[in-house]
Amino acid sequence: MKKIKKIVILCGGTGGHFYPGLTVARKFKEQGGNVELFLIGRHSGNQAEIAETYGIESTVLPQMPPPTGLVGKVLFVLSLIKALFAAMRALHKEKPDAVLGMGSFTSFPTALAAHLLWIPIYLHDGNARVGKANVFISRWAKKIMLAFPPVNSEHLKCSYVVTGMPLRPELHIDTFRQQTKKSLVGEFNEKFNAKFKIRPKVVLVFGGSQGANVFNSLFPEGALQIEDFKKFQVIHITGKGNEAEVQIHYKNAKFAYKILESTEDMSLLYSLADIVICRSGGSTVAELALFAKYAVLIPYPYATDDHQSNNADFYIASGAGVKISDSDCSPAKFAEILLTFLAEPAKFAKLGEQARTLARPDAATEVLKIIIEG
């Protein structure tokens, strides 16, 4: 059996594909391996810069438009041919022992190039519903690793194993588990210039970069309906460019709140939160399980093949959350959620603990083990 010394990881497209791939790359480098990222997509330049901060080299391949509409399909085919030849040249130069695809249609040309060059292909998918690109590429793959048990496994052309989602090591779950609520509140207040107290429950709200209107406008309106404002406080992550607008919605709030545009301190926020209201992307669901939080999951309704709904189903099956459709969200609905939670917070904390059985903190190691063992 050939020893795996170098791996190329295909992780273009959105952050949901890039960051898990980067985590695997960092782990392989830590183990002494040689790794390079192949990036395709409009964010590839920025992603290459991020990878470089961790000492991970990357190759940016020609962009590919999504194959939508007649014109889009024609442009897709033309760009596919261009990306295919670029990928073949790059793979011939790098000579990896294996290729790992992290999903997205942007991974297709390099996967096809690897297949034509007889380089072993492995896949990872970060959602409960395996994406169309990975389903197609699975016919060439030795194995596909999955973040969650798949709901469409019958379409896969290779064997699969559930490894979990590779999460960035900065989450530091063990460090935060050792801290008291007093310590967490103190650290939060110091870092974010806040005035949170120990006793009121903390509600963490974030909607991601897409479709955050139900969070940024409807949730504040619902929270303002709660008369017993001393029982809770809110951390609201708005997404870039939305902070000023959301601030207006909270202007009459009597409860303590902190509005953040974005933050790298999610470990602290998850640890401090008593309940989380958010979307159900693959990484988010994996992080919620890691921190064992009760969650109100609102799947992004325009996600491809409604895969966020399948992710939410996986999580709530443990009893650690509830799924609500985007169309059912309203100020009254959010007020109802908060009142139900505030009536029995200990009950919801206990339910959240049930998510711990879903956590797979060593997912990156498991993915590499499968590739190395062939």
Buried (B, 14 or more C-beta within 10 A) or exposed (E): EEEBBBBBBBBBBBBBBBBBBBBBBBBBBEEEBBBBBBBBBEBBEEBBEBBEEEEBBBBBBBBBBEBEEEEEEEBBEEBBEBBBEBBBEBBEEBEBBBBBBBBBBBBBBBBBBBBEBEBBBBBBBBBBBBBBBBBBBBEBBBBBBBBBEBBBEEEBEBEBEEBBBBBBEEBEBEEBEEBEEEEBBBBBBEEBEBEBEEEBBBBBBBBBEEBBEBBBBBBBBBBBEBEEBEBBBBBBBBBEEBBEEBBEBBEEBEBBBBBBEEEEBBBBBBBBBBBBBBBBBBBBBBBBBBBBBBBBBBBBEEBBBBBBBBBBBBBBEBBBBBBBEBEEBEBEBBBEBBBBBBEEBEEBBEBBBBBBEBBBBBBBBBBBEBBBEB
